[in-house]
Amino acid sequence: MAINIANETIVSLTEATKILPKVNGKRPAISTLWRWCRKGLHGVHLDYIRIGRNIATSHEALNRFFVALAEQDEPLADSPREPNRSRPATTARDRERSLADADRVLDRAGI
């Protein structure tokens, strides 16, 4: 949705960083907001307008952006999560076998 300058509260990206809450004690950088405008975050883009050389957004656009991100999280919260394992868990026996293999390789190499 485009920003309607007649009905929305326009703020520069600099001002927008000041109205957003701190994360880990820091405000988001202006470049972060610009990246959200141009590239988006998880497929959601922050609406912006160009006023001459300056880039601006609005309070309402920020709200739409964060609501859209939160809506994407809802289906994830409802689905059961599977453990993210790219390989099986290593047992003590597997570790000992790997160490023995490594020792044999080093012995053959004379190291």
Buried (B, 14 or more C-beta within 10 A) or exposed (E): EEBEEEEBBBBBBEEBBEEEEEEEEEBBEBEBBBBBBEEBBEEBBBBBBEEEEEBBBBBBBBEBBBEBBEEEEEEEEEEEEEEEEEEEEEEEEEEEEEEEEEEEEEEEEEE
